[in-house]
């Protein structure tokens, strides 16, 4: 992992809403944007933006089922991400 990749992961994690999303996904294993938004008490649109940032850094992954997309924590995690998730 390069320093630039590490910086991108830290920037993605440096937000309380995104950490709340990860905490929720750690607990539930998988959820839709609507379920995540309801849990973290944020609008669907704002939650979706945070999810896209996390997905863009391969922190979470998407599973499309019909019209609904479900998100879960990525199985291919770096040791930095694994440590962060263990704290949540």
MMTF fields as JSON, N, C-alpha, C and O atoms, coordinates in Angstrom:
{
  "mmtfVersion": "1.0.0",
  "mmtfProducer": "UNKNOWN",
  "numBonds": 351,
  "numAtoms": 352,
  "numGroups": 88,
  "numChains": 1,
  "numModels": 1,
  "chainsPerModel": [1],
  "groupsPerChain": [88],
  "chainIdList": ["A"],
  "bondAtomList": [4, 2, 8, 6, 12, 10, 16, 14, 20, 18, 24, 22, 28, 26, 32, 30, 36, 34, 40, 38, 44, 42, 48, 46, 52, 50, 56, 54, 60, 58, 64, 62, 68, 66, 72, 70, 76, 74, 80, 78, 84, 82, 88, 86, 92, 90, 96, 94, 100, 98, 104, 102, 108, 106, 112, 110, 116, 114, 120, 118, 124, 122, 128, 126, 132, 130, 136, 134, 140, 138, 144, 142, 148, 146, 152, 150, 156, 154, 160, 158, 164, 162, 168, 166, 172, 170, 176, 174, 180, 178, 184, 182, 188, 186, 192, 190, 196, 194, 200, 198, 204, 202, 208, 206, 212, 210, 216, 214, 220, 218, 224, 222, 228, 226, 232, 230, 236, 234, 240, 238, 244, 242, 248, 246, 252, 250, 256, 254, 260, 258, 264, 262, 268, 266, 272, 270, 276, 274, 280, 278, 284, 282, 288, 286, 292, 290, 296, 294, 300, 298, 304, 302, 308, 306, 312, 310, 316, 314, 320, 318, 324, 322, 328, 326, 332, 330, 336, 334, 340, 338, 344, 342, 348, 346],
  "bondOrderList": [1, 1, 1, 1, 1, 1, 1, 1, 1, 1, 1, 1, 1, 1, 1, 1, 1, 1, 1, 1, 1, 1, 1, 1, 1, 1, 1, 1, 1, 1, 1, 1, 1, 1, 1, 1, 1, 1, 1, 1, 1, 1, 1, 1, 1, 1, 1, 1, 1, 1, 1, 1, 1, 1, 1, 1, 1, 1, 1, 1, 1, 1, 1, 1, 1, 1, 1, 1, 1, 1, 1, 1, 1, 1, 1, 1, 1, 1, 1, 1, 1, 1, 1, 1, 1, 1, 1],
  "groupList": [{"groupName": "UNK", "atomNameList": ["N", "CA", "C", "O"], "elementList": ["N", "C", "C", "O"], "formalChargeList": [0, 0, 0, 0], "bondAtomList": [1, 0, 2, 1, 3, 2], "bondOrderList": [1, 1, 2], "singleLetterCode": "X", "chemCompType": "L-PEPTIDE LINKING"}],
  "groupTypeList": [0, 0, 0, 0, 0, 0, 0, 0, 0, 0, 0, 0, 0, 0, 0, 0, 0, 0, 0, 0, 0, 0, 0, 0, 0, 0, 0, 0, 0, 0, 0, 0, 0, 0, 0, 0, 0, 0, 0, 0, 0, 0, 0, 0, 0, 0, 0, 0, 0, 0, 0, 0, 0, 0, 0, 0, 0, 0, 0, 0, 0, 0, 0, 0, 0, 0, 0, 0, 0, 0, 0, 0, 0, 0, 0, 0, 0, 0, 0, 0, 0, 0, 0, 0, 0, 0, 0, 0],
  "groupIdList": [1, 2, 3, 4, 5, 6, 7, 8, 9, 10, 11, 12, 13, 14, 15, 16, 17, 18, 19, 20, 21, 22, 23, 24, 25, 26, 27, 28, 29, 30, 31, 32, 33, 34, 35, 36, 37, 38, 39, 40, 41, 42, 43, 44, 45, 46, 47, 48, 49, 50, 51, 52, 53, 54, 55, 56, 57, 58, 59, 60, 61, 62, 63, 64, 65, 66, 67, 68, 69, 70, 71, 72, 73, 74, 75, 76, 77, 78, 79, 80, 81, 82, 83, 84, 85, 86, 87, 88],
  "secStructList": [7, 7, 2, 2, 2, 2, 2, 2, 2, 2, 2, 2, 2, 1, 1, 2, 2, 2, 2, 2, 2, 2, 2, 2, 2, 2, 2, 2, 1, 7, 3, 3, 2, 2, 2, 2, 2, 2, 2, 2, 6, 7, 7, 2, 2, 2, 2, 2, 2, 2, 2, 2, 2, 2, 2, 2, 6, 6, 1, 3, 3, 3, 3, 3, 3, 6, 6, 3, 3, 3, 3, 3, 3, 7, 1, 1, 7, 7, 2, 2, 2, 2, 2, 2, 2, 2, 2, 7],
  "xCoordList": [0.85, 0.0, 0.894, 1.833, 0.578, 1.371, 0.876, -0.203, 1.671, 1.303, 0.06, -0.79, -0.054, -1.216, -2.492, -3.53, -2.416, -3.572, -3.97, -5.155, -2.983, -3.24, -3.892, -4.811, -3.417, -3.998, -5.472, -6.304, -5.792, -7.178, -8.094, -9.236, -7.582, -8.377, -8.62, -9.74, -7.566, -7.729, -8.705, -9.506, -8.648, -9.585, -11.019, -11.939, -11.209, -12.558, -13.078, -14.274, -12.185, -12.595, -12.706, -13.268, -12.184, -12.135, -13.445, -13.45, -14.549, -15.862, -16.786, -16.895, -17.442, -18.273, -19.448, -19.862, -19.99, -21.102, -20.625, -21.301, -19.462, -18.939, -18.54, -18.711, -18.012, -17.711, -18.993, -19.016, -20.064, -21.358, -21.888, -22.471, -21.689, -22.103, -21.343, -21.936, -20.046, -19.238, -19.633, -19.679, -19.913, -20.336, -21.654, -21.816, -22.586, -23.867, -23.684, -24.283, -22.853, -22.619, -21.867, -22.068, -21.022, -20.33, -21.346, -21.227, -22.35, -23.379, -24.359, -24.703, -24.804, -25.858, -25.33, -26.072, -24.074, -23.41, -23.761, -22.925, -25.0, -25.444, -26.682, -27.527, -26.783, -27.959, -28.105, -27.144, -29.333, -29.606, -29.324, -29.144, -29.288, -29.062, -30.148, -29.861, -31.394, -32.506, -32.364, -32.621, -31.957, -31.764, -30.625, -30.721, -29.55, -28.405, -28.813, -28.515, -29.496, -29.923, -30.812, -30.661, -31.729, -32.628, -31.839, -32.113, -30.864, -30.095, -29.216, -29.132, -28.564, -27.66, -28.36, -27.733, -29.67, -30.498, -29.959, -29.674, -29.837, -29.349, -30.206, -30.78, -30.3, -31.124, -30.57, -29.391, -31.443, -31.067, -29.949, -28.964, -30.11, -29.143, -27.767, -26.757, -27.719, -26.442, -25.793, -24.578, -26.606, -26.084, -25.495, -24.43, -26.188, -25.715, -24.355, -23.489, -24.167, -22.875, -21.759, -20.669, -22.032, -21.033, -20.708, -19.553, -21.73, -21.528, -20.649, -19.776, -20.873, -20.063, -18.589, -17.707, -18.324, -16.934, -16.304, -15.174, -17.029, -16.507, -16.321, -15.327, -17.267, -17.164, -16.022, -15.352, -15.798, -14.71, -13.333, -12.366, -13.249, -11.97, -11.916, -11.023, -12.89, -12.987, -13.095, -12.623, -13.719, -13.953, -15.246, -15.354, -16.217, -17.458, -17.692, -17.136, -18.527, -18.853, -20.363, -21.116, -20.775, -22.193, -22.643, -21.91, -23.855, -24.473, -25.848, -26.749, -26.006, -27.262, -28.217, -27.87, -29.416, -30.457, -31.735, -32.467, -31.983, -33.143, -32.963, -31.952, -33.932, -33.86, -33.117, -32.774, -32.868, -32.266, -30.787, -30.398, -29.973, -28.544, -28.295, -28.83, -27.49, -27.12, -25.619, -24.846, -25.221, -23.814, -23.325, -24.063, -22.051, -21.403, -19.943, -19.423, -19.3, -17.885, -17.114, -17.372, -16.182, -15.411, -14.644, -14.108, -14.604, -13.873, -12.371, -11.595, -11.96, -10.531, -10.107, -9.987, -9.887, -9.551, -8.052, -7.382, -7.55, -6.168, -6.093, -7.117, -4.916, -4.748, -5.146, -5.648, -4.929, -5.331, -6.842, -7.343, -7.559, -9.021, -9.515, -10.456, -8.9, -9.29, -9.137, -9.997, -8.053, -7.826, -8.877, -9.414, -9.169, -10.172, -11.531, -12.226, -11.9, -13.184, -13.231, -14.299, -12.114, -12.1, -12.367, -12.831, -12.078, -12.316, -13.783, -14.282, -14.479, -15.874, -16.802, -18.006],
  "yCoordList": [-1.178, 0.0, 1.239, 1.353, 2.155, 3.374, 4.403, 4.263, 5.419, 6.508, 7.22, 7.629, 7.373, 8.045, 7.224, 7.788, 5.911, 5.055, 5.12, 5.171, 5.118, 5.213, 6.545, 6.595, 7.621, 8.941, 8.967, 9.546, 8.352, 8.316, 7.551, 7.948, 6.455, 5.688, 6.511, 6.565, 7.152, 7.979, 9.128, 9.443, 9.751, 10.836, 10.327, 11.003, 9.144, 8.573, 8.25, 8.373, 7.839, 7.478, 8.684, 8.571, 9.819, 11.002, 11.789, 12.996, 11.091, 11.721, 10.908, 9.691, 11.58, 10.857, 10.129, 9.083, 10.655, 9.978, 8.686, 7.66, 8.735, 7.538, 6.492, 5.295, 6.934, 5.991, 5.372, 4.191, 6.166, 5.639, 4.601, 3.596, 4.84, 3.873, 2.559, 1.481, 2.657, 1.448, 0.716, -0.514, 1.47, 0.85, 0.09, -1.027, 0.71, 0.064, -1.197, -2.234, -1.102, -2.26, -3.365, -4.549, -2.988, -3.997, -4.785, -5.999, -4.063, -4.692, -5.522, -6.642, -4.987, -5.637, -6.541, -7.356, -6.399, -7.157, -6.655, -6.708, -6.161, -5.728, -4.848, -5.102, -3.809, -2.934, -2.112, -1.905, -1.646, -0.755, 0.684, 0.963, 1.586, 3.003, 3.516, 4.249, 3.133, 3.579, 3.119, 3.887, 1.873, 1.347, 2.071, 2.393, 2.319, 3.033, 4.457, 4.937, 5.136, 6.518, 6.631, 7.557, 5.69, 5.711, 5.531, 6.2, 4.63, 4.366, 5.545, 5.879, 6.176, 7.279, 8.642, 9.679, 8.617, 9.828, 10.917, 12.045, 10.516, 11.413, 11.19, 10.114, 12.182, 12.039, 10.943, 10.593, 10.423, 9.375, 9.875, 9.174, 11.096, 11.671, 11.842, 11.47, 12.395, 12.6, 11.257, 11.096, 10.305, 8.975, 8.326, 7.711, 8.463, 7.907, 8.488, 7.762, 9.784, 10.425, 9.842, 9.561, 9.661, 9.08, 7.638, 7.216, 6.902, 5.521, 5.479, 4.618, 6.388, 6.422, 6.692, 6.137, 7.529, 7.795, 6.528, 6.184, 5.84, 4.601, 3.519, 2.793, 3.415, 2.415, 2.749, 1.849, 4.027, 4.462, 4.12, 4.035, 3.929, 3.558, 2.065, 1.602, 1.319, -0.128, -0.496, -1.549, 0.383, 0.114, -0.681, -1.559, -0.362, -1.135, -1.583, -1.015, -2.614, -3.098, -3.181, -3.276, -3.143, -3.092, -4.406, -5.043, -4.796, -5.98, -5.558, -5.275, -5.517, -5.093, -6.277, -7.322, -6.111, -7.142, -6.494, -5.845, -6.68, -6.035, -4.532, -4.014, -3.835, -2.38, -1.888, -0.708, -2.758, -2.386, -2.764, -3.847, -1.854, -2.129, -2.314, -1.572, -3.292, -3.56, -3.387, -3.74, -2.849, -2.571, -3.369, -3.636, -3.742, -4.455, -4.034, -3.502, -4.271, -3.958, -4.889, -6.091, -4.319, -5.075, -6.226, -6.094, -7.332, -8.498, -8.332, -8.947, -7.512, -7.282, -5.986, -4.933, -6.091, -4.927, -4.865, -5.892, -3.662, -3.483, -3.664, -3.624, -3.859, -4.016, -2.732, -2.792, -1.58, -0.299, -0.277, 0.103, -0.674, -0.676, -1.713, -1.444, -2.875, -3.903, -3.383, -3.619, -2.685, -2.129, -1.075, -1.056, -0.2, 0.837, 0.204, 0.644, -0.822, -1.486, -2.184, -2.275, -2.671, -3.33, -2.342, -2.738, -1.07, -0.036, 0.359, 0.723, 0.294, 0.749, -0.122, 0.129],
  "zCoordList": [0.0, 0.0, 0.0, 0.788, -0.899, -0.993, 0.017, 0.594, 0.214, 1.121, 0.606, 1.397, -0.693, -1.287, -1.029, -0.681, -1.198, -0.928, 0.541, 0.872, 1.404, 2.839, 3.191, 4.009, 2.574, 2.799, 2.376, 3.073, 1.253, 0.76, 1.716, 1.949, 2.261, 3.222, 4.482, 4.991, 4.981, 6.186, 5.953, 6.833, 4.791, 4.481, 4.429, 4.889, 3.874, 3.806, 5.207, 5.47, 6.102, 7.458, 8.391, 9.48, 7.981, 8.839, 8.803, 8.564, 9.043, 9.035, 9.94, 9.793, 10.865, 11.838, 11.2, 11.699, 10.113, 9.433, 8.773, 8.85, 8.127, 7.484, 8.519, 8.288, 9.652, 10.733, 11.277, 11.623, 11.352, 11.806, 10.815, 11.222, 9.529, 8.514, 8.711, 8.678, 8.912, 9.111, 10.386, 10.416, 11.424, 12.684, 12.487, 12.978, 11.765, 11.486, 10.636, 10.92, 9.594, 8.738, 9.48, 9.206, 10.396, 11.2, 12.03, 12.197, 12.546, 13.376, 12.538, 12.919, 11.415, 10.624, 9.513, 8.964, 9.19, 8.112, 6.717, 5.816, 6.524, 5.205, 5.363, 6.221, 4.527, 4.61, 3.337, 2.596, 3.1, 1.969, 2.4, 3.585, 1.43, 1.741, 2.677, 3.624, 2.415, 3.252, 4.697, 5.624, 4.888, 6.245, 6.959, 8.143, 6.218, 6.805, 7.158, 8.252, 6.235, 6.46, 7.703, 8.5, 7.857, 9.02, 10.312, 11.308, 10.296, 11.505, 11.909, 13.091, 10.938, 11.285, 11.27, 11.488, 11.01, 11.032, 10.096, 10.498, 8.835, 7.799, 6.558, 6.391, 5.697, 4.495, 3.59, 3.65, 2.762, 1.806, 0.897, 0.664, 0.386, -0.551, 0.094, -0.503, 1.294, 1.985, 2.338, 2.215, 2.773, 3.098, 1.856, 1.913, 0.743, -0.514, -0.907, -1.395, -0.698, -1.007, -0.143, -0.64, 1.152, 2.052, 1.649, 1.694, 1.261, 0.822, -0.429, -0.546, -1.346, -2.568, -2.26, -2.915, -1.282, -0.876, -0.309, -0.657, 0.558, 1.15, 0.09, 0.105, -0.819, -1.889, -2.839, -3.346, -3.082, -3.957, -3.42, -4.177, -2.137, -1.492, -1.168, -0.459, -1.701, -1.48, 0.003, 0.431, 0.767, 2.184, 2.335, 3.191, 1.496, 1.464, 0.026, -0.914, -0.129, -1.461, -1.628, -0.659, -2.875, -3.233, -3.843, -4.599, -3.502, -4.083, -4.596, -3.806, -5.905, -6.528, -6.617, -7.168, -6.073, -6.141, -6.658, -5.911, -7.922, -8.529, -8.503, -8.978, -7.954, -7.88, -6.64, -6.556, -5.695, -4.414, -4.377, -4.814, -3.848, -3.652, -2.165, -1.341, -1.827, -0.444, -0.289, -1.18, 0.833, 1.088, 2.277, 3.225, 2.2, 3.303, 3.329, 2.348, 4.433, 4.558, 3.628, 3.573, 2.913, 1.934, 2.583, 3.684, 1.893, 2.398, 2.233, 2.964, 1.286, 1.055, 1.752, 1.126, 3.047, 3.854, 4.133, 4.239, 4.246, 4.667, 6.183, 6.866, 6.695, 8.145, 8.877, 10.0, 8.255, 8.85, 9.02, 10.078, 8.004, 8.056, 9.07, 9.817, 9.102, 10.073, 11.5, 12.349, 11.755, 13.094, 13.428, 14.536, 12.467, 12.674, 12.993, 13.909, 12.236, 12.466, 13.815, 14.421, 14.292, 15.6, 16.734, 17.803, 16.509, 17.507, 17.566, 18.631, 16.438, 16.368, 17.193, 17.238]
}
